[in-house]
Amino acid sequence: MSPAHRLAVAATVVAGLFVATESGWAQSGSDGPVTPEQADAIRDTLQRPPAKPPFDAVDAVALPFKVLFFPLHLLGLGFAELAGFAIKPDPKPIPIVVTLQNAGVRAGLGTIGPRSGIAVRLGYGGLPPFFLESAVSIRLSQRHRAGLLLQNPSGQSLEAAYTFWRNAEPYFYGVGVDTERDERNDYLWDQQTVSLNGATRKRVSRSAMLLLAGDLAYEDNRVDRGFSGRTTDIQDTRRSELYGVSERVKYVRAGASIGLDLTYARGLQRRGLNLTAGYQYYRGIKGTDSDFQRIETNLFFYLPLNTRQQLAIDGDESRTEG
């Protein structure tokens, strides 16, 4: 195509666009500017979508999950924090929950003792060093604590606290290792403790942390009938003659522990070793004719097998003499 032909084609296209534009202006603007009445009439012809879509099959399927997850969200938990998965039922925060968290209120779910079942936990730490914790389980076990906690970034801590701990339905299988499951008994155990605990952490190498802790406490123990009606209470068997079942026992105890932490991460471990050993001495007071000592060791060992699997070993040894 020659330059003359190209110029002619371009001129024709420009002329066509100009004619089309003029035609459009003539059709829409021949009567002058749009009046407010005309604008209202145009708006009336438009159908705005509803602010909230109508309830449909998708909402019907999602409704049970919203009902299930709402209490977890209200407690400041997501499904990820409860079950360990990276899934959130609703990422949008609830304003009242954010306000409570900023004020130092914490909440969660967990367990608080043998056979406690799931428990709701509440805590307050908005006025350090004072703290307050409370938990109640579906089996009516309870754990309430209040006290002072002093700690610093270097790893030292000192805590003075009062604790009330109720185990509503623990099982007693007998004394020694030759016990049978069918011979278990039910009971209730209340324990009140006033304690002073101190701990320190010291890094001894790049991958090793030394843990030292000590405690001094007074405790008051009371045994009563359990809340479960499906198992025979220990008070209705010959085991009721065991010391502490019918008597209220009180102790002063003192102990210390040492630990070596060779793990490489917080939370989920891939490799490493954690070893702890502790000693506790119990002295009976106020008519409690019982003195004993307890030695405990705990071992946690993590060994990677490949890039996706690991071997975890947990070992516990406890020995009581008295």
Secondary structure, 3 states (H helix, E strand, C coil): CCHHHHHHHHHHHHHHHHHHHHHHHHHHHCCCCCCHHHHHHHHHHCCCCCCCCCCCHHHHHHHHHHHHHHHHHHCCCCHHHHHCCCCCCCCCCCHHHHHHHHCCEEEEEECCCCCCCCEEEEEECCCCCEEEEEEEECCCCEEEEEEEEEECCCCCEEEEEEEEEEECCCEECCCCCCCCHHHCEECEEEEEEEEEEEEEEEEEECCEEEEEEEEEEEEEEEEECCCCCCCCEHHHCHHHHCCCCCCCEEEEEEEEEEEEECCCCCCCCCCEEEEEEEEEEEEECCCCCCEEEEEEEEEEEEEECCCCCEEEEEEEEEEEEC
